[in-house]
Amino acid sequence: RDGEFCDKVFMSGGHATNYYNDLNSFNLAEGWQTITPPPPWGGRGYPVFLTFQGKIWVIGGDSYGYPRNDVWFSDGTEWVEFDHDLSTPEIEDAPWEARTHYTGLVYQNKIWIFGGEGLTDLLKDVWSFDGTAWEHFDHNPMTPEIEDAPWTERSGHKSVVFNNKIWL
């Protein structure tokens, strides 16, 4: 449960012949409502879309055949692109490889993302985000380099939290 967004279902993006750039909400009292103006990130398919810290987040995904690693959030009034490096004049994308067809969820007050499909390769990395910075999860802290997950690279997978565990 996450604040004012608890009583609605949200849908954004996707594609048929074109990538959609819309945002819709649904509840039993109002039915489906199109939220205007359209989001500023353009047409998008396969992002991680969730609520976290009282905001709606749109993370990565596919934009006309190109994986993305941008991060957007909204408090319900306006969309803001998250800047991952405030020391530069331009907005910096997330430090992880741009991806699509991946999964994400909220667990222990962090956003977690898992694997997916980069521009040329399938991925098996895991990242967490606490609302200020991303951290590449190390599956073996006993080695000097960060080790990715022990499962095989993949895309199109799903994740859920159940009984205080992450299930992929």
C-alpha positions, 0 to 999 in steps of 0.5 A: 500500500502506498498512500493516495494511489492505493484505491486505483489501478494504473496502466501506462504505455505498451504497444500495438502498431505504435508505442503508447504514451498514455496514463490511465487509472481505474477504480470502481466508483469512476471507471477508467479515466485518462490522465492528462496531459500525457507523460513526458517520456514518450511512447514506452513499452515494458517498463517497471511501473510501481508505487514507492514512497508515495509516488508512481515510478516508471523505470526503463523499458523499451522506446521504439526498439531501444532499451532505456535506463531513465527513471521517472516519478510523479506525486500525482500532479507532475512527472519528474525525471530522476537525476542520478548525478546532481553534479552534472548540468544534464539529467543522468540516467540510472547506472545500470545497463538500459533494459526492457522485458525485466521485472521489479518490485518493492521489498524492504523499502527499496525498489528492486529490479532483476535481469531483462534484455539489454540492447545486445544481451540478456541480463542477470544483474540485480539492483536496488534503489532506496529513493536516492541511489541505486546499488548493484547487489553483490551475490558473493561479497567474498570476491573483490568484484560484484557477482551477478545472480546465480540464475541464467540470464533471462527476459520476460520473467516476473517477480512477487513478494510472498511471505517476506521473500522475493520470488522470481 
